[in-house]
Amino acid sequence: MIQAREEHVAARRRAEEHGWRPRNCVWELTLRCTLRCRHCGSGAGTARPGELDTAACLEVAAQLAGLGCELVTLSGGEPTLRDDWDVIARVLAARGVRVNLVTCGVYPDPAAARLIAARAAAAGLCNVGVSLDGTAPTHEALRGRGTFAAVLATIAEFARAGIEVSVLTTVSQLNVDELGAIRQIAIDAGARSWRLQLAKPMGSLSRHTDWVIPPRRLLELVPWLARMKRAGGIALGVGDSIGYYGPHDEVLRGRGWRGGRAERWQGCQAGLQAIGIEADGGVKGCLSLQPRAGAADAFREASLATDALEAIWYRPGIFGFNRDFDPAALTGSCARCAHAAACRGGARCVAAAVTGALGEDPYCFHRLAALEAARGRGWQRAAAAAGAALLLGLGGGCGDREVLGPGPGVDAAIQRDARASADAPGAADAGRDAAGPEAGLPDGGGDASTCASVCCACDYGVIPPDVWQQCCADPCANVCCECDYGLPPPPECCPH
């Protein structure tokens, strides 16, 4: 008994010293849903057995606020199928927590949509996310007949009620070539922002794994998204599944390390700064951390039906996959990456869904760019390609060229660059999910007789160890003291 108490005290002290608290919470109010979307990552449809009642939910809301939660996303299923969704939202908002809602946007009739919008405004929601996954034919192929028009009408109702709307798009093989059209639909509908995430082979989508985009599509997708974010018209954000690092990360994730609040990828925050709550009280570090089809859910760590949130949050050994993270546990490209300690292997939910383990995210842009460069261009030419990509991705505007989306209508310069990489010798299988730990990585070969073309400070690719030793051993070599991008330079290199 005494030992257990001491362990709990030590675990709490450790959490407080690290600043671990559930600042962001995604709360699945119910797994019930009006739709049966074919790509639903939650496999939503019917309620979970023993979903928490109103009194229990209000107690959870109070506990979240007491632990310093700053943002709660009410999700599902379809959260508005619970009669008390706005009661829960109002209690959270009254305690100073920002609250938003994720909805399919499909309700019985226009009057119901108008009522839900009014209730959202009265509850003090900061914004509402409405799912839109394509032009009418694509969206309805995924979500059902009549859903496209219903979503547009719902967006209009929320906007009329004074609620900011974010259009949420799950990127798949079915809509990746329609992203430009989806963006314009969102703008025309009056949405204030557009947020994208990758479709992952989990939930209902585990039955349609061919709809998941291959990793190499990110070499087109990420630069295009960066251009669209700079273009304006609608605020653009990306989920944790898209990235990481590389020449476009500053645009997609933040203002750089000199700009105040840093928004560069800092690794999966499940169980550190984030928490997920299932409708029956199940507690996870993140609701997107799900078992593969047929496997037990190892990511469900406790239940609010039996324990208080504070006791769970400070429990010894809780969220060990992240709180006890060791870079040595990473595998493949991630094990050798210079960003390993900070990145933590990318989006752990993607790694789990795709590979069944947490050691490497095969959808890492940094990894894919390195593989592409190593297979198709060689490590020296990769540095030049990185510079060209940086100028292309972060340079001037689109001019008067029409940009429709990744694929046939993508900006010609980006398409040429991607085509050049894809056509390079040996590039055909770069970025495969099944690539082994050594696949496509530089092995230290090549002509290292000159360091003129080596950019030691570039946030791109993998420099072979012998080349690094020859050209980059000086920590101040090639440091850019004025660049507002990437990791801060060593202070001794930029005294002024």
Solvent accessible surface area in square Angstrom, and as a share of the most:
residue,aa,sasa,rsa
1,M,183,0.82
2,I,113,0.57
3,Q,124,0.55
4,A,45,0.35
5,R,134,0.49
6,E,107,0.48
7,E,81,0.36
8,H,87,0.39
9,V,76,0.44
10,A,49,0.38
11,A,20,0.15
12,R,93,0.34
13,R,126,0.46
14,R,91,0.33
15,A,0,0.00
16,E,97,0.44
17,E,126,0.56
18,H,105,0.47
19,G,29,0.28
20,W,22,0.08
21,R,75,0.28
22,P,0,0.00
23,R,65,0.24
24,N,72,0.37
25,C,2,0.01
26,V,63,0.36
27,W,1,0.00
28,E,7,0.03
29,L,1,0.00
30,T,0,0.00
31,L,22,0.11
32,R,94,0.34
33,C,20,0.12
34,T,67,0.39
35,L,20,0.10
36,R,145,0.53
37,C,14,0.08
38,R,109,0.40
39,H,11,0.05
40,C,30,0.18
41,G,23,0.22
42,S,44,0.28
43,G,37,0.36
44,A,12,0.09
45,G,9,0.09
46,T,101,0.59
47,A,45,0.35
48,R,61,0.22
49,P,125,0.79
50,G,65,0.63
51,E,43,0.19
52,L,16,0.08
53,D,91,0.47
54,T,52,0.30
55,A,73,0.57
56,A,35,0.27
57,C,1,0.01
58,L,52,0.26
59,E,93,0.42
60,V,6,0.04
61,A,0,0.00
62,A,26,0.20
63,Q,40,0.18
64,L,0,0.00
65,A,21,0.16
66,G,68,0.65
67,L,21,0.11
68,G,25,0.24
69,C,7,0.04
70,E,83,0.37
71,L,53,0.26
72,V,0,0.00
73,T,19,0.11
74,L,0,0.00
75,S,18,0.11
76,G,13,0.12
77,G,19,0.18
78,E,2,0.01
79,P,0,0.00
80,T,18,0.10
81,L,55,0.27
82,R,24,0.09
83,D,131,0.68
84,D,15,0.08
85,W,0,0.00
86,D,11,0.06
87,V,56,0.32
88,I,0,0.00
89,A,0,0.00
90,R,102,0.37
91,V,45,0.26
92,L,0,0.00
93,A,32,0.25
94,A,87,0.68
95,R,138,0.50
96,G,65,0.63
97,V,6,0.04
98,R,150,0.55
99,V,1,0.00
100,N,24,0.12
101,L,0,0.00
102,V,44,0.25
103,T,2,0.01
104,C,10,0.06
105,G,0,0.00
106,V,26,0.15
107,Y,27,0.10
108,P,122,0.77
109,D,71,0.37
110,P,89,0.56
111,A,60,0.47
112,A,24,0.19
113,A,6,0.05
114,R,129,0.47
115,L,105,0.52
116,I,17,0.08
117,A,2,0.01
118,A,54,0.42
119,R,65,0.24
120,A,0,0.00
121,A,42,0.32
122,A,73,0.57
123,A,3,0.02
124,G,43,0.41
125,L,11,0.06
126,C,37,0.22
127,N,33,0.17
128,V,0,0.00
129,G,4,0.04
130,V,0,0.00
131,S,13,0.08
132,L,0,0.00
133,D,1,0.00
134,G,0,0.00
135,T,35,0.20
136,A,37,0.29
137,P,103,0.65
138,T,18,0.10
139,H,0,0.00
140,E,49,0.22
141,A,53,0.41
142,L,3,0.01
143,R,30,0.11
144,G,30,0.29
145,R,232,0.85
146,G,40,0.39
147,T,4,0.02
148,F,30,0.13
149,A,68,0.53
150,A,30,0.23
151,V,0,0.00
152,L,54,0.27
153,A,52,0.40
154,T,3,0.02
155,I,0,0.00
156,A,30,0.24
157,E,14,0.06
158,F,1,0.00
159,A,46,0.36
160,R,172,0.63
161,A,37,0.29
162,G,66,0.63
163,I,12,0.06
164,E,79,0.35
165,V,3,0.01
166,S,9,0.06
167,V,0,0.00
168,L,38,0.19
169,T,2,0.01
170,T,19,0.11
171,V,0,0.00
172,S,2,0.01
173,Q,78,0.35
174,L,64,0.32
175,N,1,0.00
176,V,2,0.01
177,D,69,0.36
178,E,42,0.19
179,L,0,0.00
180,G,10,0.10
181,A,43,0.33
182,I,0,0.00
183,R,34,0.13
184,Q,84,0.37
185,I,36,0.18
186,A,0,0.00
187,I,50,0.25
188,D,107,0.55
189,A,25,0.19
190,G,40,0.38
191,A,10,0.07
192,R,147,0.54
193,S,32,0.20
194,W,0,0.00
195,R,109,0.40
196,L,1,0.00
197,Q,85,0.38
198,L,4,0.02
199,A,5,0.04
200,K,19,0.08
201,P,25,0.16
202,M,17,0.08
203,G,26,0.25
204,S,10,0.06
205,L,1,0.01
206,S,36,0.23
207,R,176,0.64
208,H,44,0.20
209,T,77,0.45
210,D,108,0.56
211,W,29,0.10
212,V,20,0.12
213,I,2,0.01
214,P,61,0.38
215,P,8,0.05
216,R,61,0.22
217,R,44,0.16
218,L,0,0.00
219,L,29,0.14
220,E,29,0.13
221,L,0,0.00
222,V,4,0.02
223,P,13,0.08
224,W,0,0.00
225,L,0,0.00
226,A,0,0.00
227,R,5,0.02
228,M,8,0.03
229,K,69,0.29
230,R,80,0.29
231,A,58,0.45
232,G,27,0.26
233,G,70,0.67
234,I,11,0.06
235,A,64,0.50
236,L,8,0.04
237,G,19,0.18
238,V,12,0.07
239,G,6,0.06
240,D,77,0.40
241,S,4,0.02
242,I,0,0.00
243,G,4,0.04
244,Y,0,0.00
245,Y,6,0.02
246,G,1,0.01
247,P,9,0.05
248,H,3,0.01
249,D,4,0.02
250,E,32,0.14
251,V,26,0.15
252,L,9,0.05
253,R,31,0.11
254,G,18,0.17
255,R,141,0.52
256,G,0,0.00
257,W,66,0.23
258,R,112,0.41
259,G,27,0.26
260,G,63,0.61
261,R,175,0.64
262,A,55,0.43
263,E,62,0.28
264,R,13,0.05
265,W,13,0.05
266,Q,97,0.43
267,G,3,0.03
268,C,14,0.08
269,Q,58,0.26
270,A,3,0.02
271,G,0,0.00
272,L,6,0.03
273,Q,39,0.17
274,A,22,0.17
275,I,3,0.02
276,G,0,0.00
277,I,0,0.00
278,E,9,0.04
279,A,1,0.01
280,D,24,0.12
281,G,0,0.00
282,G,0,0.00
283,V,0,0.00
284,K,2,0.01
285,G,0,0.00
286,C,41,0.25
287,L,31,0.15
288,S,35,0.23
289,L,1,0.00
290,Q,35,0.16
291,P,39,0.25
292,R,116,0.42
293,A,88,0.68
294,G,94,0.90
295,A,57,0.44
296,A,92,0.71
297,D,51,0.26
298,A,88,0.68
299,F,28,0.12
300,R,85,0.31
301,E,51,0.23
302,A,15,0.11
303,S,23,0.15
304,L,22,0.11
305,A,69,0.54
306,T,111,0.64
307,D,54,0.28
308,A,51,0.40
309,L,0,0.00
310,E,72,0.32
311,A,53,0.41
312,I,0,0.00
313,W,0,0.00
314,Y,25,0.09
315,R,68,0.25
316,P,46,0.29
317,G,67,0.64
318,I,8,0.04
319,F,0,0.00
320,G,25,0.24
321,F,46,0.19
322,N,1,0.00
323,R,18,0.07
324,D,82,0.43
325,F,34,0.14
326,D,75,0.39
327,P,53,0.33
328,A,89,0.69
329,A,68,0.53
330,L,7,0.04
331,T,73,0.43
332,G,6,0.06
333,S,16,0.11
334,C,13,0.08
335,A,52,0.40
336,R,107,0.39
337,C,26,0.16
338,A,105,0.82
339,H,18,0.08
340,A,14,0.11
341,A,71,0.55
342,A,43,0.33
343,C,10,0.06
344,R,44,0.16
345,G,1,0.01
346,G,0,0.00
347,A,2,0.01
348,R,10,0.04
349,C,15,0.09
350,V,2,0.01
351,A,0,0.00
352,A,5,0.04
353,A,5,0.04
354,V,20,0.12
355,T,57,0.33
356,G,43,0.41
357,A,57,0.44
358,L,34,0.17
359,G,9,0.09
360,E,29,0.13
361,D,0,0.00
362,P,4,0.02
363,Y,7,0.03
364,C,10,0.06
365,F,10,0.04
366,H,14,0.06
367,R,13,0.05
368,L,2,0.01
369,A,4,0.03
370,A,4,0.03
371,L,3,0.01
372,E,7,0.03
373,A,4,0.03
374,A,29,0.22
375,R,61,0.22
376,G,10,0.10
377,R,47,0.17
378,G,32,0.31
379,W,32,0.11
380,Q,48,0.21
381,R,154,0.56
382,A,8,0.06
383,A,24,0.19
384,A,72,0.56
385,A,15,0.12
386,A,7,0.05
387,G,32,0.31
388,A,57,0.44
389,A,21,0.17
390,L,68,0.34
391,L,135,0.67
392,L,47,0.24
393,G,1,0.01
394,L,50,0.25
395,G,36,0.34
396,G,61,0.59
397,G,60,0.58
398,C,25,0.15
399,G,75,0.72
400,D,143,0.74
401,R,118,0.43
402,E,135,0.60
403,V,26,0.15
404,L,93,0.46
405,G,1,0.01
406,P,0,0.00
407,G,8,0.08
408,P,127,0.80
409,G,20,0.19
410,V,11,0.06
411,D,4,0.02
412,A,53,0.41
413,A,19,0.15
414,I,5,0.02
415,Q,34,0.15
416,R,143,0.52
417,D,53,0.28
418,A,19,0.15
419,R,126,0.46
420,A,56,0.43
421,S,10,0.07
422,A,39,0.30
423,D,109,0.56
424,A,15,0.11
425,P,114,0.72
426,G,51,0.49
427,A,0,0.00
428,A,96,0.74
429,D,46,0.24
430,A,2,0.01
431,G,3,0.02
432,R,116,0.42
433,D,75,0.39
434,A,90,0.70
435,A,16,0.13
436,G,40,0.38
437,P,82,0.52
438,E,125,0.56
439,A,22,0.17
440,G,19,0.18
441,L,25,0.12
442,P,31,0.20
443,D,131,0.68
444,G,15,0.15
445,G,37,0.36
446,G,64,0.61
447,D,89,0.46
448,A,19,0.15
449,S,90,0.58
450,T,63,0.37
451,C,46,0.27
452,A,97,0.76
453,S,52,0.34
454,V,9,0.05
455,C,41,0.25
456,C,21,0.13
457,A,58,0.45
458,C,54,0.32
459,D,19,0.10
460,Y,38,0.15
461,G,14,0.13
462,V,50,0.29
463,I,46,0.23
464,P,1,0.00
465,P,104,0.65
466,D,74,0.39
467,V,1,0.00
468,W,115,0.40
469,Q,125,0.55
470,Q,97,0.43
471,C,15,0.09
472,C,3,0.02
473,A,58,0.45
474,D,83,0.43
475,P,83,0.52
476,C,50,0.30
477,A,27,0.21
478,N,81,0.41
479,V,37,0.21
480,C,55,0.33
481,C,39,0.23
482,E,148,0.66
483,C,58,0.35
484,D,57,0.30
485,Y,44,0.17
486,G,7,0.07
487,L,113,0.56
488,P,77,0.49
489,P,22,0.14
490,P,40,0.25
491,P,112,0.70
492,E,117,0.53
493,C,23,0.14
494,C,28,0.17
495,P,107,0.67
496,H,217,0.97
